[in-house]
């Protein structure tokens, strides 16, 4: 199978572009039914979620506002630290009594989501749900799973479709997994 090199590591395809796009469309169809008649406030969690959010929102049909927040990152490590994080971008959010959908690229331990949900909850939205493109069930240590998931994946390191390895690889159209360490 084709492998690609990013920095010092090799990666091979895990989810091809065509499969990704079909799944994104089908997630959007689900949301179009569930949020019909509502205005949706989508919160894109930067950086990784920028491509998933951009693709998803273009298949959604309800009125929406798209907001952007940033949670402090793993740095260049390849595993989640699980430590407490900081959020930027919440101050300007006016989501009181609104329907909120948090859009993540990947949920690993779930610590980032747990932290973010608490912060968003304090802004008193009418509802909060989460959509994640990728979910790692084996690594998840949170209390509340995402309501919508693109793909469950094993506990392997992945890049592409917004996700990086030491800031590279975000532009890749497919999801790649680490092939050799
Ligand atoms: C990723 C992802 C989530 C978080 C999930 O972000 O976008 O926010 O990790 O990990 P967790 O469930 O173990 O908390 P990352 O910190 O890699 O930052 P980035 O999106 O800016 O690359």
Backbone and ligand atoms as CSV (ligand in chain L), in Angstrom:
chain,resi,resn,atom,element,x,y,z
A,1,UNK,N,N,0.841,-1.206,0.000
A,1,UNK,CA,C,0.000,0.000,0.000
A,1,UNK,C,C,0.875,1.254,0.000
A,2,UNK,N,N,0.330,2.295,-0.648
A,2,UNK,CA,C,1.073,3.564,-0.732
A,2,UNK,C,C,1.329,4.131,0.666
A,3,UNK,N,N,2.552,4.558,0.898
A,3,UNK,CA,C,2.827,5.236,2.162
A,3,UNK,C,C,3.315,6.651,1.869
A,4,UNK,N,N,3.122,7.528,2.826
A,4,UNK,CA,C,3.643,8.888,2.688
A,4,UNK,C,C,4.526,9.176,3.892
A,5,UNK,N,N,5.400,10.122,3.722
A,5,UNK,CA,C,6.327,10.461,4.802
A,5,UNK,C,C,6.011,11.873,5.304
A,6,UNK,N,N,5.874,12.026,6.617
A,6,UNK,CA,C,5.725,13.352,7.220
A,6,UNK,C,C,6.768,13.447,8.326
A,7,UNK,N,N,7.605,14.476,8.228
A,7,UNK,CA,C,8.776,14.553,9.110
A,7,UNK,C,C,9.520,13.217,9.024
A,8,UNK,N,N,9.664,12.546,10.180
A,8,UNK,CA,C,10.454,11.316,10.228
A,8,UNK,C,C,9.608,10.052,10.190
A,9,UNK,N,N,8.286,10.183,9.989
A,9,UNK,CA,C,7.404,9.006,10.115
A,9,UNK,C,C,6.734,8.660,8.791
A,10,UNK,N,N,6.389,7.367,8.642
A,10,UNK,CA,C,5.634,6.906,7.477
A,10,UNK,C,C,4.189,6.663,7.877
A,11,UNK,N,N,3.303,6.976,6.957
A,11,UNK,CA,C,1.871,6.809,7.195
A,11,UNK,C,C,1.243,6.088,6.010
A,12,UNK,N,N,0.173,5.330,6.301
A,12,UNK,CA,C,-0.580,4.702,5.212
A,12,UNK,C,C,-2.061,5.050,5.353
A,13,UNK,N,N,-2.773,4.932,4.229
A,13,UNK,CA,C,-4.187,5.353,4.225
A,13,UNK,C,C,-5.029,4.509,5.168
A,14,UNK,N,N,-5.854,5.182,5.948
A,14,UNK,CA,C,-6.831,4.500,6.805
A,14,UNK,C,C,-8.241,4.722,6.252
A,15,UNK,N,N,-8.573,5.977,5.903
A,15,UNK,CA,C,-9.905,6.274,5.349
A,15,UNK,C,C,-9.722,7.127,4.086
A,16,UNK,N,N,-10.096,6.587,2.928
A,16,UNK,CA,C,-9.913,7.338,1.684
A,16,UNK,C,C,-10.881,8.521,1.565
A,17,UNK,N,N,-10.518,9.456,0.703
A,17,UNK,CA,C,-11.291,10.684,0.523
A,17,UNK,C,C,-12.760,10.413,0.171
A,18,UNK,N,N,-12.994,9.476,-0.731
A,18,UNK,CA,C,-14.375,9.219,-1.176
A,18,UNK,C,C,-15.240,8.728,-0.006
A,19,UNK,N,N,-14.661,7.904,0.831
A,19,UNK,CA,C,-15.392,7.370,1.987
A,19,UNK,C,C,-15.670,8.497,2.989
A,20,UNK,N,N,-14.701,9.365,3.159
A,20,UNK,CA,C,-14.875,10.517,4.055
A,20,UNK,C,C,-16.048,11.373,3.588
A,21,UNK,N,N,-16.060,11.699,2.307
A,21,UNK,CA,C,-17.076,12.629,1.820
A,21,UNK,C,C,-18.479,12.023,1.899
A,22,UNK,N,N,-18.599,10.733,1.650
A,22,UNK,CA,C,-19.910,10.074,1.786
A,22,UNK,C,C,-20.393,10.157,3.234
A,23,UNK,N,N,-19.477,9.938,4.151
A,23,UNK,CA,C,-19.850,9.944,5.573
A,23,UNK,C,C,-20.228,11.362,6.035
A,24,UNK,N,N,-19.487,12.339,5.562
A,24,UNK,CA,C,-19.793,13.731,5.944
A,24,UNK,C,C,-21.192,14.097,5.451
A,25,UNK,N,N,-21.506,13.710,4.215
A,25,UNK,CA,C,-22.848,13.988,3.670
A,25,UNK,C,C,-23.909,13.313,4.514
A,26,UNK,N,N,-23.660,12.081,4.905
A,26,UNK,CA,C,-24.680,11.359,5.661
A,26,UNK,C,C,-24.847,11.941,7.077
A,27,UNK,N,N,-23.764,12.405,7.679
A,27,UNK,CA,C,-23.874,13.095,8.978
A,27,UNK,C,C,-24.715,14.357,8.817
A,28,UNK,N,N,-24.484,15.088,7.740
A,28,UNK,CA,C,-25.236,16.333,7.490
A,28,UNK,C,C,-26.722,16.025,7.311
A,29,UNK,N,N,-27.026,14.939,6.615
A,29,UNK,CA,C,-28.439,14.576,6.419
A,29,UNK,C,C,-29.117,14.305,7.763
A,30,UNK,N,N,-28.425,13.626,8.640
A,30,UNK,CA,C,-28.963,13.369,9.984
A,30,UNK,C,C,-29.228,14.687,10.716
A,31,UNK,N,N,-28.253,15.573,10.690
A,31,UNK,CA,C,-28.397,16.863,11.394
A,31,UNK,C,C,-29.505,17.706,10.766
A,32,UNK,N,N,-29.662,17.613,9.458
A,32,UNK,CA,C,-30.710,18.390,8.782
A,32,UNK,C,C,-32.099,17.994,9.272
A,33,UNK,N,N,-32.262,16.735,9.619
A,33,UNK,CA,C,-33.548,16.272,10.150
A,33,UNK,C,C,-33.687,16.717,11.611
A,34,UNK,N,N,-32.649,16.475,12.397
A,34,UNK,CA,C,-32.730,16.743,13.839
A,34,UNK,C,C,-32.883,18.232,14.145
A,35,UNK,N,N,-32.197,19.071,13.392
A,35,UNK,CA,C,-32.227,20.514,13.679
A,35,UNK,C,C,-33.134,21.290,12.734
A,36,UNK,N,N,-34.031,20.602,12.051
A,36,UNK,CA,C,-34.943,21.287,11.136
A,36,UNK,C,C,-35.771,22.323,11.917
A,37,UNK,N,N,-35.880,23.533,11.381
A,37,UNK,CA,C,-36.678,24.572,12.034
A,37,UNK,C,C,-35.925,25.350,13.095
A,38,UNK,N,N,-34.674,24.966,13.361
A,38,UNK,CA,C,-33.862,25.674,14.378
A,38,UNK,C,C,-32.730,26.425,13.683
A,39,UNK,N,N,-32.186,27.402,14.399
A,39,UNK,CA,C,-30.926,28.018,13.957
A,39,UNK,C,C,-29.816,27.341,14.750
A,40,UNK,N,N,-28.847,26.812,14.028
A,40,UNK,CA,C,-27.784,26.052,14.684
A,40,UNK,C,C,-26.554,26.937,14.883
A,41,UNK,N,N,-25.974,26.856,16.086
A,41,UNK,CA,C,-24.732,27.569,16.379
A,41,UNK,C,C,-23.623,26.534,16.455
A,42,UNK,N,N,-22.834,26.495,15.396
A,42,UNK,CA,C,-21.777,25.490,15.309
A,42,UNK,C,C,-20.493,26.078,15.870
A,43,UNK,N,N,-19.854,25.325,16.745
A,43,UNK,CA,C,-18.591,25.784,17.321
A,43,UNK,C,C,-17.474,24.891,16.795
A,44,UNK,N,N,-16.689,25.447,15.898
A,44,UNK,CA,C,-15.567,24.736,15.284
A,44,UNK,C,C,-14.371,24.851,16.220
A,45,UNK,N,N,-13.850,23.692,16.634
A,45,UNK,CA,C,-12.727,23.690,17.576
A,45,UNK,C,C,-11.416,23.663,16.778
A,46,UNK,N,N,-10.784,24.801,16.701
A,46,UNK,CA,C,-9.528,24.939,15.948
A,46,UNK,C,C,-8.397,24.224,16.670
A,47,UNK,N,N,-7.363,23.790,15.985
A,47,UNK,CA,C,-7.181,23.943,14.543
A,47,UNK,C,C,-7.792,22.786,13.764
A,48,UNK,N,N,-7.709,21.597,14.339
A,48,UNK,CA,C,-7.951,20.374,13.576
A,48,UNK,C,C,-9.285,20.296,12.867
A,49,UNK,N,N,-10.309,20.956,13.436
A,49,UNK,CA,C,-11.664,20.788,12.912
A,49,UNK,C,C,-11.995,21.689,11.727
A,50,UNK,N,N,-11.022,22.458,11.255
A,50,UNK,CA,C,-11.376,23.455,10.228
A,50,UNK,C,C,-11.844,22.819,8.925
A,51,UNK,N,N,-11.284,21.693,8.544
A,51,UNK,CA,C,-11.685,21.080,7.272
A,51,UNK,C,C,-13.002,20.319,7.432
A,52,UNK,N,N,-13.126,19.543,8.488
A,52,UNK,CA,C,-14.382,18.812,8.733
A,52,UNK,C,C,-15.552,19.792,8.831
A,53,UNK,N,N,-15.367,20.859,9.613
A,53,UNK,CA,C,-16.449,21.836,9.771
A,53,UNK,C,C,-16.796,22.468,8.425
A,54,UNK,N,N,-15.787,22.838,7.662
A,54,UNK,CA,C,-16.028,23.486,6.364
A,54,UNK,C,C,-16.806,22.561,5.429
A,55,UNK,N,N,-16.455,21.282,5.426
A,55,UNK,CA,C,-17.175,20.332,4.565
A,55,UNK,C,C,-18.595,20.098,5.072
A,56,UNK,N,N,-18.723,19.899,6.381
A,56,UNK,CA,C,-20.030,19.580,6.966
A,56,UNK,C,C,-21.039,20.708,6.733
A,57,UNK,N,N,-20.647,21.937,7.039
A,57,UNK,CA,C,-21.622,23.044,6.989
A,57,UNK,C,C,-22.154,23.273,5.577
A,58,UNK,N,N,-21.382,22.884,4.576
A,58,UNK,CA,C,-21.847,23.112,3.203
A,58,UNK,C,C,-22.897,22.103,2.765
A,59,UNK,N,N,-23.131,21.072,3.583
A,59,UNK,CA,C,-24.237,20.142,3.319
A,59,UNK,C,C,-25.412,20.362,4.272
A,60,UNK,N,N,-25.285,21.326,5.171
A,60,UNK,CA,C,-26.384,21.591,6.112
A,60,UNK,C,C,-27.363,22.587,5.504
A,61,UNK,N,N,-28.630,22.452,5.860
A,61,UNK,CA,C,-29.662,23.271,5.218
A,61,UNK,C,C,-30.355,24.243,6.183
A,62,UNK,N,N,-30.110,24.115,7.496
A,62,UNK,CA,C,-30.781,25.010,8.447
A,62,UNK,C,C,-30.013,26.341,8.513
A,63,UNK,N,N,-30.671,27.427,8.988
A,63,UNK,CA,C,-29.921,28.655,9.232
A,63,UNK,C,C,-28.864,28.399,10.304
A,64,UNK,N,N,-27.723,29.035,10.194
A,64,UNK,CA,C,-26.656,28.751,11.169
A,64,UNK,C,C,-25.723,29.928,11.374
A,65,UNK,N,N,-25.080,29.931,12.537
A,65,UNK,CA,C,-23.908,30.770,12.758
A,65,UNK,C,C,-22.748,29.818,13.030
A,66,UNK,N,N,-21.577,30.192,12.523
A,66,UNK,CA,C,-20.397,29.349,12.750
A,66,UNK,C,C,-19.396,30.142,13.584
A,67,UNK,N,N,-19.028,29.564,14.700
A,67,UNK,CA,C,-18.104,30.221,15.619
A,67,UNK,C,C,-16.821,29.386,15.702
A,68,UNK,N,N,-15.758,30.032,16.163
A,68,UNK,CA,C,-14.465,29.350,16.236
A,68,UNK,C,C,-13.861,29.527,17.623
A,69,UNK,N,N,-13.450,28.431,18.216
A,69,UNK,CA,C,-12.717,28.508,19.479
A,69,UNK,C,C,-11.426,27.715,19.332
A,70,UNK,N,N,-10.532,27.984,20.237
A,70,UNK,CA,C,-9.258,27.276,20.211
A,70,UNK,C,C,-8.964,26.792,21.617
A,71,UNK,N,N,-8.627,25.528,21.728
A,71,UNK,CA,C,-8.264,24.960,23.023
A,71,UNK,C,C,-6.771,24.666,22.955
A,72,UNK,N,N,-6.055,24.968,24.029
A,72,UNK,CA,C,-4.604,24.753,23.998
A,72,UNK,C,C,-4.292,23.297,23.639
A,73,UNK,N,N,-3.174,23.116,22.928
A,73,UNK,CA,C,-2.969,21.858,22.185
A,73,UNK,C,C,-2.016,20.885,22.864
A,74,UNK,N,N,-1.856,19.736,22.200
A,74,UNK,CA,C,-0.887,18.724,22.628
A,74,UNK,C,C,0.552,19.178,22.400
A,75,UNK,N,N,0.753,20.259,21.651
A,75,UNK,CA,C,2.102,20.577,21.181
A,75,UNK,C,C,2.476,19.561,20.118
A,76,UNK,N,N,3.698,19.141,20.104
A,76,UNK,CA,C,4.128,18.194,19.073
A,76,UNK,C,C,4.086,16.743,19.540
A,77,UNK,N,N,3.541,16.532,20.716
A,77,UNK,CA,C,3.448,15.157,21.215
A,77,UNK,C,C,2.428,14.386,20.397
A,78,UNK,N,N,2.538,13.096,20.391
A,78,UNK,CA,C,1.621,12.293,19.600
A,78,UNK,C,C,0.531,11.650,20.448
A,79,UNK,N,N,0.544,11.918,21.731
A,79,UNK,CA,C,-0.550,11.437,22.573
A,79,UNK,C,C,-1.070,12.585,23.422
A,80,UNK,N,N,-2.324,12.443,23.810
A,80,UNK,CA,C,-2.929,13.499,24.609
A,80,UNK,C,C,-2.299,13.553,25.992
A,81,UNK,N,N,-2.051,14.751,26.475
A,81,UNK,CA,C,-1.492,14.884,27.820
A,81,UNK,C,C,-2.562,14.709,28.885
A,82,UNK,N,N,-3.805,15.031,28.510
A,82,UNK,CA,C,-4.882,14.913,29.473
A,82,UNK,C,C,-4.861,16.022,30.518
A,83,UNK,N,N,-3.965,16.974,30.369
A,83,UNK,CA,C,-3.879,18.044,31.367
A,83,UNK,C,C,-4.943,19.111,31.103
A,84,UNK,N,N,-5.148,19.970,32.074
A,84,UNK,CA,C,-6.155,21.020,31.935
A,84,UNK,C,C,-5.744,21.980,30.839
A,85,UNK,N,N,-6.751,22.465,30.110
A,85,UNK,CA,C,-6.477,23.300,28.956
A,85,UNK,C,C,-7.089,24.671,29.123
A,86,UNK,N,N,-6.818,25.517,28.143
A,86,UNK,CA,C,-7.347,26.884,28.128
A,86,UNK,C,C,-8.148,27.062,26.855
A,87,UNK,N,N,-9.194,27.884,26.906
A,87,UNK,CA,C,-9.994,28.102,25.687
A,87,UNK,C,C,-9.945,29.573,25.285
A,88,UNK,N,N,-9.753,29.820,24.008
A,88,UNK,CA,C,-9.838,31.179,23.463
A,88,UNK,C,C,-11.056,31.275,22.549
A,89,UNK,N,N,-11.724,32.423,22.577
A,89,UNK,CA,C,-12.822,32.669,21.634
A,89,UNK,C,C,-14.190,32.563,22.268
A,90,UNK,N,N,-14.250,32.176,23.548
A,90,UNK,CA,C,-15.561,32.012,24.186
A,90,UNK,C,C,-16.194,33.355,24.557
A,91,UNK,N,N,-15.372,34.350,24.808
A,91,UNK,CA,C,-15.883,35.639,25.296
A,91,UNK,C,C,-16.853,36.277,24.317
A,92,UNK,N,N,-16.574,36.111,23.032
A,92,UNK,CA,C,-17.398,36.777,22.017
A,92,UNK,C,C,-18.630,35.951,21.626
A,93,UNK,N,N,-18.818,34.788,22.246
A,93,UNK,CA,C,-19.940,33.928,21.857
A,93,UNK,C,C,-21.231,34.363,22.531
A,94,UNK,N,N,-22.270,34.572,21.709
A,94,UNK,CA,C,-23.577,34.877,22.288
A,94,UNK,C,C,-24.493,33.686,21.985
A,95,UNK,N,N,-24.456,32.694,22.862
A,95,UNK,CA,C,-25.187,31.457,22.573
A,95,UNK,C,C,-26.226,31.138,23.644
A,96,UNK,N,N,-26.545,32.137,24.446
A,96,UNK,CA,C,-27.565,31.926,25.470
A,96,UNK,C,C,-28.884,31.525,24.799
A,97,UNK,N,N,-29.469,30.432,25.265
A,97,UNK,CA,C,-30.754,29.918,24.734
A,97,UNK,C,C,-30.668,29.454,23.271
A,98,UNK,N,N,-29.471,29.188,22.783
A,98,UNK,CA,C,-29.306,28.739,21.390
A,98,UNK,C,C,-29.019,27.236,21.340
A,99,UNK,N,N,-29.231,26.672,20.133
A,99,UNK,CA,C,-28.873,25.264,19.896
A,99,UNK,C,C,-27.421,25.225,19.443
A,100,UNK,N,N,-26.584,24.558,20.249
A,100,UNK,CA,C,-25.139,24.569,19.983
A,100,UNK,C,C,-24.668,23.178,19.567
A,101,UNK,N,N,-23.842,23.149,18.545
A,101,UNK,CA,C,-23.209,21.902,18.115
A,101,UNK,C,C,-21.700,22.122,18.097
A,102,UNK,N,N,-20.998,21.395,18.952
A,102,UNK,CA,C,-19.522,21.463,18.967
A,102,UNK,C,C,-19.010,20.529,17.873
A,103,UNK,N,N,-18.141,21.049,17.013
A,103,UNK,CA,C,-17.598,20.231,15.916
A,103,UNK,C,C,-16.117,19.975,16.141
A,104,UNK,N,N,-15.777,18.703,16.353
A,104,UNK,CA,C,-14.393,18.288,16.606
A,104,UNK,C,C,-13.898,17.398,15.465
A,105,UNK,N,N,-12.597,17.427,15.241
A,105,UNK,CA,C,-12.005,16.497,14.270
A,105,UNK,C,C,-11.812,15.124,14.900
A,106,UNK,N,N,-11.350,15.116,16.159
A,106,UNK,CA,C,-11.090,13.818,16.806
A,106,UNK,C,C,-11.311,13.930,18.310
A,107,UNK,N,N,-11.904,12.901,18.869
A,107,UNK,CA,C,-12.006,12.793,20.324
A,107,UNK,C,C,-11.241,11.541,20.724
A,108,UNK,N,N,-10.271,11.783,21.585
A,108,UNK,CA,C,-9.318,10.744,21.971
A,108,UNK,C,C,-9.626,10.376,23.427
A,109,UNK,N,N,-8.999,11.045,24.383
A,109,UNK,CA,C,-9.335,10.783,25.783
A,109,UNK,C,C,-10.689,11.378,26.162
A,110,UNK,N,N,-11.080,12.450,25.454
A,110,UNK,CA,C,-12.331,13.140,25.780
A,110,UNK,C,C,-12.134,14.294,26.745
A,111,UNK,N,N,-10.887,14.507,27.203
A,111,UNK,CA,C,-10.641,15.578,28.187
A,111,UNK,C,C,-10.908,16.962,27.595
A,112,UNK,N,N,-10.507,17.161,26.348
A,112,UNK,CA,C,-10.720,18.475,25.709
A,112,UNK,C,C,-12.207,18.769,25.635
A,113,UNK,N,N,-12.962,17.784,25.205
A,113,UNK,CA,C,-14.410,17.972,25.059
A,113,UNK,C,C,-15.061,18.237,26.412
A,114,UNK,N,N,-14.664,17.480,27.411
A,114,UNK,CA,C,-15.248,17.643,28.740
A,114,UNK,C,C,-15.028,19.072,29.237
A,115,UNK,N,N,-13.823,19.529,29.061
A,115,UNK,CA,C,-13.446,20.872,29.484
A,115,UNK,C,C,-14.248,21.925,28.715
A,116,UNK,N,N,-14.316,21.768,27.406
A,116,UNK,CA,C,-15.017,22.721,26.556
A,116,UNK,C,C,-16.514,22.736,26.832
A,117,UNK,N,N,-17.083,21.565,27.033
A,117,UNK,CA,C,-18.532,21.484,27.303
A,117,UNK,C,C,-18.891,22.233,28.577
A,118,UNK,N,N,-18.037,22.104,29.577
A,118,UNK,CA,C,-18.294,22.830,30.840
A,118,UNK,C,C,-18.299,24.334,30.612
A,119,UNK,N,N,-17.331,24.809,29.836
A,119,UNK,CA,C,-17.214,26.245,29.549
A,119,UNK,C,C,-18.432,26.724,28.752
A,120,UNK,N,N,-18.854,25.928,27.791
A,120,UNK,CA,C,-19.986,26.322,26.940
A,120,UNK,C,C,-21.295,26.236,27.728
A,121,UNK,N,N,-21.392,25.243,28.554
A,121,UNK,CA,C,-22.566,25.067,29.407
A,121,UNK,C,C,-22.803,26.306,30.273
A,122,UNK,N,N,-21.718,26.901,30.728
A,122,UNK,CA,C,-21.813,28.090,31.592
A,122,UNK,C,C,-22.416,29.278,30.846
A,123,UNK,N,N,-22.425,29.221,29.514
A,123,UNK,CA,C,-23.017,30.305,28.712
A,123,UNK,C,C,-24.515,30.079,28.488
A,124,UNK,N,N,-25.066,29.064,29.100
A,124,UNK,CA,C,-26.506,28.783,29.134
A,124,UNK,C,C,-27.175,28.617,27.776
A,125,UNK,N,N,-26.627,27.784,26.912
A,125,UNK,CA,C,-27.327,27.515,25.661
A,125,UNK,C,C,-28.595,26.685,25.921
A,126,UNK,N,N,-29.493,26.644,24.937
A,126,UNK,CA,C,-30.692,25.808,25.094
A,126,UNK,C,C,-30.289,24.333,25.070
A,127,UNK,N,N,-29.353,23.995,24.174
A,127,UNK,CA,C,-28.881,22.606,24.084
A,127,UNK,C,C,-27.431,22.605,23.605
A,128,UNK,N,N,-26.719,21.535,23.976
A,128,UNK,CA,C,-25.352,21.338,23.452
A,128,UNK,C,C,-25.249,19.896,22.984
A,129,UNK,N,N,-24.840,19.719,21.735
A,129,UNK,CA,C,-24.485,18.380,21.263
A,129,UNK,C,C,-23.095,18.467,20.654
A,130,UNK,N,N,-22.507,17.292,20.438
A,130,UNK,CA,C,-21.157,17.239,19.869
A,130,UNK,C,C,-21.129,16.329,18.664
A,131,UNK,N,N,-20.455,16.810,17.633
A,131,UNK,CA,C,-20.170,15.941,16.484
A,131,UNK,C,C,-18.662,15.838,16.361
A,132,UNK,N,N,-18.179,14.629,16.172
A,132,UNK,CA,C,-16.745,14.455,15.937
A,132,UNK,C,C,-16.555,13.617,14.688
A,133,UNK,N,N,-15.564,13.990,13.924
A,133,UNK,CA,C,-15.290,13.216,12.719
A,133,UNK,C,C,-14.719,11.848,13.097
A,134,UNK,N,N,-13.752,11.829,14.020
A,134,UNK,CA,C,-13.161,10.553,14.471
A,134,UNK,C,C,-13.327,10.395,15.977
A,135,UNK,N,N,-13.499,9.147,16.390
A,135,UNK,CA,C,-13.647,8.835,17.818
A,135,UNK,C,C,-12.826,7.593,18.118
A,136,UNK,N,N,-12.073,7.653,19.222
A,136,UNK,CA,C,-11.264,6.495,19.625
A,136,UNK,C,C,-11.891,5.875,20.871
A,137,UNK,N,N,-12.765,4.896,20.714
A,137,UNK,CA,C,-13.464,4.326,21.866
A,137,UNK,C,C,-12.520,3.742,22.905
A,138,UNK,N,N,-11.397,3.184,22.454
A,138,UNK,CA,C,-10.476,2.526,23.411
A,138,UNK,C,C,-9.758,3.533,24.303
A,139,UNK,N,N,-9.612,4.770,23.828
A,139,UNK,CA,C,-8.884,5.776,24.622
A,139,UNK,C,C,-9.802,6.651,25.455
A,140,UNK,N,N,-11.097,6.602,25.138
A,140,UNK,CA,C,-12.033,7.548,25.738
A,140,UNK,C,C,-12.163,7.346,27.248
A,141,UNK,N,N,-11.988,8.440,27.987
A,141,UNK,CA,C,-12.105,8.369,29.453
A,141,UNK,C,C,-13.142,9.356,29.968
A,142,UNK,N,N,-13.873,9.982,29.054
A,142,UNK,CA,C,-14.848,10.992,29.458
A,142,UNK,C,C,-16.126,10.365,29.982
A,143,UNK,N,N,-17.065,11.227,30.350
A,143,UNK,CA,C,-18.331,10.731,30.889
A,143,UNK,C,C,-19.437,10.785,29.839
A,144,UNK,N,N,-19.292,11.682,28.852
A,144,UNK,CA,C,-20.357,11.849,27.863
A,144,UNK,C,C,-19.789,11.677,26.460
A,145,UNK,N,N,-20.264,10.672,25.773
A,145,UNK,CA,C,-19.792,10.426,24.405
A,145,UNK,C,C,-20.387,11.432,23.444
A,146,UNK,N,N,-19.750,11.659,22.307
A,146,UNK,CA,C,-20.332,12.564,21.311
A,146,UNK,C,C,-21.637,11.994,20.763
A,147,UNK,N,N,-22.565,12.874,20.468
A,147,UNK,CA,C,-23.861,12.418,19.929
A,147,UNK,C,C,-23.718,11.889,18.500
A,148,UNK,N,N,-22.784,12.476,17.746
A,148,UNK,CA,C,-22.615,12.084,16.339
A,148,UNK,C,C,-21.139,11.828,16.066
A,149,UNK,N,N,-20.858,10.690,15.418
A,149,UNK,CA,C,-19.470,10.318,15.119
A,149,UNK,C,C,-19.352,9.907,13.659
A,150,UNK,N,N,-18.298,10.399,13.012
A,150,UNK,CA,C,-18.042,9.986,11.634
A,150,UNK,C,C,-17.553,8.552,11.585
A,151,UNK,N,N,-16.428,8.300,12.249
A,151,UNK,CA,C,-15.838,6.956,12.268
A,151,UNK,C,C,-15.236,6.671,13.635
A,152,UNK,N,N,-15.444,5.460,14.126
A,152,UNK,CA,C,-14.676,4.960,15.265
A,152,UNK,C,C,-13.367,4.413,14.717
A,153,UNK,N,N,-12.264,4.750,15.355
A,153,UNK,CA,C,-10.973,4.237,14.891
A,153,UNK,C,C,-10.197,3.648,16.070
A,154,UNK,N,N,-9.239,2.743,15.760
A,154,UNK,CA,C,-8.404,2.191,16.835
A,154,UNK,C,C,-7.500,3.270,17.423
A,155,UNK,N,N,-6.830,2.924,18.491
A,155,UNK,CA,C,-5.987,3.896,19.188
A,155,UNK,C,C,-4.643,4.052,18.483
A,156,UNK,N,N,-4.672,4.445,17.224
A,156,UNK,CA,C,-3.448,4.679,16.459
A,156,UNK,C,C,-3.345,6.163,16.140
A,157,UNK,N,N,-2.145,6.622,15.891
A,157,UNK,CA,C,-1.961,8.025,15.563
A,157,UNK,C,C,-2.377,8.277,14.115
A,158,UNK,N,N,-3.178,9.327,13.900
A,158,UNK,CA,C,-3.662,9.629,12.533
A,158,UNK,C,C,-3.365,11.078,12.156
A,159,UNK,N,N,-3.234,11.289,10.850
A,159,UNK,CA,C,-3.072,12.648,10.302
A,159,UNK,C,C,-3.959,12.790,9.077
A,160,UNK,N,N,-4.131,14.046,8.663
A,160,UNK,CA,C,-4.890,14.356,7.452
A,160,UNK,C,C,-6.271,14.880,7.782
A,161,UNK,N,N,-6.933,15.447,6.784
A,161,UNK,CA,C,-8.283,15.987,6.935
A,161,UNK,C,C,-8.347,16.919,8.154
A,162,UNK,N,N,-7.327,17.761,8.278
A,162,UNK,CA,C,-7.283,18.753,9.365
A,162,UNK,C,C,-6.328,18.392,10.486
A,163,UNK,N,N,-6.034,17.100,10.603
A,163,UNK,CA,C,-5.198,16.659,11.729
A,163,UNK,C,C,-3.718,16.631,11.339
A,164,UNK,N,N,-2.867,16.924,12.303
A,164,UNK,CA,C,-1.446,17.111,11.998
A,164,UNK,C,C,-0.545,16.144,12.739
A,165,UNK,N,N,0.652,16.022,12.199
A,165,UNK,CA,C,1.763,15.477,12.973
A,165,UNK,C,C,2.801,16.598,13.032
A,166,UNK,N,N,3.014,17.152,14.210
A,166,UNK,CA,C,3.920,18.289,14.393
A,166,UNK,C,C,3.646,19.360,13.344
A,167,UNK,N,N,2.374,19.726,13.231
A,167,UNK,CA,C,1.855,20.810,12.378
A,167,UNK,C,C,1.862,20.511,10.888
A,168,UNK,N,N,2.275,19.315,10.480
A,168,UNK,CA,C,2.225,19.011,9.045
A,168,UNK,C,C,1.179,17.940,8.761
A,169,UNK,N,N,0.685,17.943,7.533
A,169,UNK,CA,C,-0.247,16.902,7.083
A,169,UNK,C,C,-1.712,17.287,7.161
A,170,UNK,N,N,-2.017,18.486,7.648
A,170,UNK,CA,C,-3.432,18.865,7.804
A,170,UNK,C,C,-4.158,18.925,6.467
A,171,UNK,N,N,-3.442,19.224,5.393
A,171,UNK,CA,C,-4.061,19.437,4.082
A,171,UNK,C,C,-4.422,18.133,3.365
A,172,UNK,N,N,-3.985,17.006,3.886
A,172,UNK,CA,C,-4.216,15.730,3.193
A,172,UNK,C,C,-5.712,15.423,3.113
A,173,UNK,N,N,-6.158,14.918,1.952
A,173,UNK,CA,C,-7.594,14.694,1.726
A,173,UNK,C,C,-8.090,13.414,2.382
A,174,UNK,N,N,-7.191,12.484,2.646
A,174,UNK,CA,C,-7.568,11.219,3.296
A,174,UNK,C,C,-7.062,11.241,4.736
A,175,UNK,N,N,-7.520,10.239,5.513
A,175,UNK,CA,C,-6.951,10.034,6.848
A,175,UNK,C,C,-5.863,8.963,6.726
A,176,UNK,N,N,-4.719,9.263,7.274
A,176,UNK,CA,C,-3.582,8.333,7.256
A,176,UNK,C,C,-3.249,7.921,8.683
A,177,UNK,N,N,-2.803,6.673,8.845
A,177,UNK,CA,C,-2.370,6.240,10.172
A,177,UNK,C,C,-0.879,5.934,10.171
A,178,UNK,N,N,-0.286,6.044,11.334
A,178,UNK,CA,C,1.141,5.786,11.479
A,178,UNK,C,C,1.448,4.362,11.038
A,179,UNK,N,N,2.449,4.224,10.192
A,179,UNK,CA,C,2.776,2.929,9.626
A,179,UNK,C,C,3.983,2.325,10.323
A,180,UNK,N,N,4.958,3.146,10.594
A,180,UNK,CA,C,6.119,2.648,11.355
A,180,UNK,C,C,6.626,3.762,12.244
A,181,UNK,N,N,7.062,3.417,13.402
A,181,UNK,CA,C,7.522,4.424,14.370
A,181,UNK,C,C,8.988,4.717,14.183
L,1,LIG,C1,C,-7.094,17.449,19.124
L,1,LIG,C2,C,-8.570,17.475,18.749
L,1,LIG,C3,C,-9.259,17.656,20.058
L,1,LIG,C4,C,-8.311,16.985,21.033
L,1,LIG,C5,C,-8.840,15.627,21.389
L,1,LIG,O1,O,-6.602,18.746,19.169
L,1,LIG,O2,O,-8.876,18.513,17.856
L,1,LIG,O3,O,-9.443,19.011,20.378
L,1,LIG,O4,O,-7.059,16.844,20.397
L,1,LIG,O5,O,-8.023,14.978,22.331
L,1,LIG,P1,P,-8.583,14.483,23.740
L,1,LIG,O6,O,-9.924,13.857,23.507
L,1,LIG,O7,O,-7.550,13.475,24.171
L,1,LIG,O8,O,-8.647,15.663,24.653
L,1,LIG,P2,P,-5.047,19.076,19.305
L,1,LIG,O9,O,-4.751,19.288,20.747
L,1,LIG,O10,O,-4.247,18.048,18.573
L,1,LIG,O11,O,-4.912,20.483,18.592
L,1,LIG,P3,P,-5.094,20.924,17.067
L,1,LIG,O12,O,-6.541,20.605,16.706
L,1,LIG,O13,O,-4.850,22.384,17.078
L,1,LIG,O14,O,-4.115,20.155,16.231
